[in-house]
Amino acid sequence: MRAIILVAGKGSRLPKKLSRNPKSFLKLGKKKIIEILINNFQLLKIKKISLVTGYQSKSFKRLNYDFKEFHNSNWKNTNMVYSLVKAKNWLSKYPCIVSYGDIFYEKKAITKLLKEKSSIVISYDINWKKLWNKRFINPLDDAETFKIDKKNFITEIGNKTKKYENIEGQYMGLILFRPNGWLKFFKCLKKDFRNNYNQVYLTDVFQKLIQSGVKIKAAKFNGFWSEVDTNKDYSVMKKIYKSYQDKKLKIKK
C-alpha cells in the first residue's frame, strides 16, 4: 500500500498572507497539515509516500520526510484529476490511498478504507451537515449529491442539489485505488473525457464510472475531519483539530 497526497494547488480563496506558502502548510497547533497527513500514513506503516506538487514546489523540500515527488508544472490551469494522473506510474502498479492535501482527518479514516476490498473506495462523512453548517450559511450552496445502495456502493456523487434527501454523506477527498480500479478510471478519461481533463473534478469521473456500471464502494466515516478553502474554513478546522487533540488527551488520562 502506498500513499499519494495532492498538494499542487495554491489556495486562491485564502487571504494573501495565508496563500504565500502551499495550502497544506497551514498550521494546526504546532504542525502543518501536510505533516499531520504524512504522520497518519507512517503510523499505519504506509512508508512509501508521494506528493504531487505544483505551487511553491520547492517549499516541500524543506520538510523532514522522505517522499517521492511527482510535479504538476501546469498547476495554474488544472484541477485534481490532472495532478493525480502525474502519479500514474504508482497508481497503475500499486494499491494507493489518494488524499487531498488541504484536509485534516484522524487516521481511522485510513483504516476504514483499508478494510474494503473493492477496486475503488471513497471515504464519506455521514455527519457532514454538522460541518457544513459551520462553514456555510446555507449548506446546500456547496454540498453535492452522495447516494448509496444497501451494499454501500455509490449510486450518485458530485451533482448539485436543492434537497437534503439526495445527500447521504459528503465526499471527503480520501480515496483508495487498486491498480484495476485505476485502469478503469484512466480508461474513462480517455473514452468519456477524450483525454481533455485539465478542469475535470474527481467526482465528475466517479459519476461517469458509476453510470457505466463500475462499482465504487463507500467507506463510512464519523470521526474528526475538515477541509479548508477559505479563511472561515481554516478557523473551523483549527477548532476541530483542537477538539480532536483534547479528546486524545482525555483518552490517555
C-alpha positions in Angstrom: 0.0 0.0 0.0 1.3 3.5 -0.9 0.0 7.0 -0.3 -0.3 9.9 -2.8 -1.0 13.4 -1.4 -2.2 16.1 -3.8 -0.7 19.4 -2.9 -0.3 21.2 -6.3 -2.9 24.0 -5.7 -2.4 27.5 -4.4 -5.4 28.1 -2.2 -6.5 31.2 -4.1 -9.6 31.8 -1.9 -7.5 32.3 1.2 -6.2 35.7 2.3 -2.9 36.6 0.6 -0.9 36.2 3.9 -2.1 32.6 4.1 -1.5 31.7 0.5 2.2 32.7 0.3 3.0 29.0 1.1 1.2 25.9 -0.2 -2.2 25.5 1.4 -1.0 22.2 3.1 1.5 24.3 5.1 -1.3 25.9 7.1 -0.7 25.0 10.8 -2.9 23.1 13.1 -1.4 23.6 16.5 2.4 23.2 16.1 2.2 21.1 12.9 1.5 21.8 9.3 -1.5 20.0 7.7 0.9 18.1 5.4 2.9 16.9 8.4 -0.2 15.5 10.1 -1.2 13.7 6.9 2.2 12.1 6.4 2.4 11.1 10.1 -1.0 9.4 9.8 0.3 7.2 7.0 3.5 6.5 8.8 1.7 5.4 11.9 -0.2 2.9 9.8 3.1 1.5 8.4 2.5 3.1 5.0 6.0 4.3 4.3 6.0 4.8 0.5 4.6 8.3 0.2 4.5 10.7 -2.7 3.5 14.3 -3.1 2.1 15.7 -6.3 3.4 19.3 -6.1 2.8 22.4 -8.1 2.6 25.8 -6.5 5.7 26.6 -4.4 7.0 23.1 -5.0 10.5 23.9 -3.6 8.9 24.5 -0.2 8.3 20.8 0.2 12.0 20.0 0.1 12.3 21.7 3.5 10.0 19.0 5.1 11.9 16.5 7.2 10.4 13.5 5.4 11.4 11.0 2.8 8.9 11.2 -0.1 8.7 10.7 -3.9 7.7 13.8 -5.8 5.5 14.0 -8.8 5.2 17.5 -10.2 2.4 19.3 -12.0 4.0 22.2 -13.7 0.7 23.3 -15.2 -0.9 23.7 -11.7 -2.3 27.2 -12.5 -4.6 25.8 -15.2 -5.5 22.4 -14.0 -7.5 20.5 -11.3 -7.1 17.5 -9.1 -7.5 14.9 -11.9 -4.7 16.4 -13.9 -2.5 16.3 -10.8 -3.5 12.7 -10.0 -2.5 11.5 -13.5 1.0 12.7 -12.8 1.3 9.8 -10.3 0.0 7.2 -12.8 3.3 5.1 -12.5 2.4 4.3 -8.9 -1.4 4.0 -9.4 -1.0 1.5 -12.3 1.3 -0.8 -10.3 0.4 -0.5 -6.6 -2.7 -0.1 -4.4 -2.6 3.6 -3.4 -4.5 5.8 -1.0 -5.0 9.2 -2.5 -5.5 12.2 -0.2 -6.2 15.8 -0.9 -3.6 17.9 0.8 -5.9 20.6 2.2 -7.9 18.3 4.6 -7.4 17.1 8.1 -8.7 13.7 9.3 -7.8 11.3 12.1 -6.0 8.1 11.0 -9.0 5.9 11.5 -10.4 7.3 8.2 -7.5 5.5 6.5 -8.0 2.2 8.4 -11.7 2.1 7.3 -10.6 2.4 3.7 -8.0 -0.4 4.1 -10.7 -2.8 5.3 -12.5 -2.5 1.9 -11.6 -4.9 -0.9 -13.2 -3.0 -3.9 -11.1 -1.6 -6.7 -12.1 1.9 -5.9 -13.2 3.0 -2.4 -14.2 6.5 -1.4 -14.5 7.9 2.2 -17.6 9.8 3.1 -18.7 11.8 6.1 -22.1 10.7 7.4 -22.2 13.7 9.8 -21.5 16.1 7.0 -24.3 18.5 7.8 -22.8 19.5 11.2 -19.6 20.5 9.5 -21.2 22.3 6.5 -23.4 24.3 8.9 -20.2 25.7 10.4 -18.7 26.5 7.0 -21.8 27.9 5.1 -24.9 29.9 5.8 -26.8 27.5 3.6 -25.1 24.1 3.3 -26.9 23.3 0.1 -25.0 26.1 -1.7 -21.9 23.9 -1.5 -22.9 20.4 -0.7 -23.2 17.8 -3.5 -25.2 14.7 -4.0 -24.0 11.5 -2.5 -26.2 8.4 -2.6 -25.5 4.8 -1.8 -27.3 1.5 -2.2 -27.9 -1.2 0.5 -24.5 -2.7 0.0 -22.7 0.7 0.3 -21.9 1.1 -3.3 -22.3 4.7 -4.6 -25.2 5.4 -7.0 -24.6 9.1 -7.4 -21.9 11.6 -6.5 -20.9 15.2 -7.2 -24.1 16.7 -8.6 -25.7 19.9 -7.3 -29.0 19.5 -5.4 -31.6 21.6 -3.5 -32.8 18.6 -1.5 -31.2 17.2 1.6 -32.6 13.7 0.9 -30.2 13.5 -2.1 -27.2 13.7 0.3 -26.4 10.7 2.4 -22.9 12.0 3.2 -20.2 14.1 1.7 -17.1 13.2 -0.3 -14.0 13.9 1.8 -11.2 13.8 -0.7 -9.8 10.5 0.5 -9.8 7.5 -1.9 -8.3 4.1 -2.3 -7.4 2.9 -5.8 -6.2 -0.6 -6.5 -4.5 -1.0 -9.9 -7.6 -2.5 -11.6 -9.6 0.4 -10.3 -7.1 2.9 -11.6 -7.2 1.2 -15.0 -11.0 1.8 -15.2 -10.5 5.4 -14.1 -7.8 6.1 -16.7 -9.8 4.4 -19.5 -12.7 6.7 -18.6 -10.5 9.8 -19.0 -9.7 8.6 -22.5 -13.1 7.5 -23.5 -15.6 9.8 -21.8 -13.4 12.9 -21.5 -11.3 12.3 -24.6 -8.1 13.0 -22.6 -9.3 16.6 -22.0 -9.3 16.6 -18.2 -7.5 19.8 -17.3 -10.5 21.2 -15.5 -12.2 18.0 -14.5 -13.0 17.1 -10.9 -12.5 13.6 -9.5 -16.2 13.4 -8.7 -17.0 14.0 -12.4 -15.0 10.9 -13.3 -16.5 8.9 -10.5 -20.0 9.7 -11.7 -19.2 8.7 -15.2 -17.8 5.4 -14.0 -20.9 4.7 -11.9 -23.1 5.5 -14.9 -21.1 3.0 -17.0 -21.6 0.2 -14.4 -18.4 0.4 -12.4 -18.9 -0.4 -8.7 -17.4 2.2 -6.4 -17.6 1.4 -2.7 -18.3 4.0 0.0 -16.4 3.8 3.3 -18.4 5.4 6.1 -16.5 7.8 8.4 -17.9 9.6 11.5 -14.8 11.0 13.2 -12.8 14.2 13.2 -12.1 15.8 9.9 -12.3 19.1 8.0 -11.3 20.8 4.7 -10.0 24.3 4.1 -10.9 26.5 1.1 -11.5 29.9 2.8 -10.3 31.7 5.9 -13.6 30.7 7.7 -12.8 27.1 6.9 -9.4 27.5 8.4 -10.9 28.8 11.6 -13.4 25.9 11.7 -10.6 23.4 11.0 -8.4 24.7 13.9 -11.3 24.3 16.3 -12.0 20.7 15.1 -8.3 19.8 15.4 -8.2 21.2 18.9 -11.3 19.1 19.9 -9.5 16.1 18.4 -6.4 16.8 20.4 -8.4 17.3 23.6 -10.2 14.0 23.1 -6.8 12.2 22.7 -5.6 13.7 25.9 -8.7 12.6 27.8 -8.2 9.0 26.5 -4.6 9.0 27.6 -5.6 10.1 31.1 
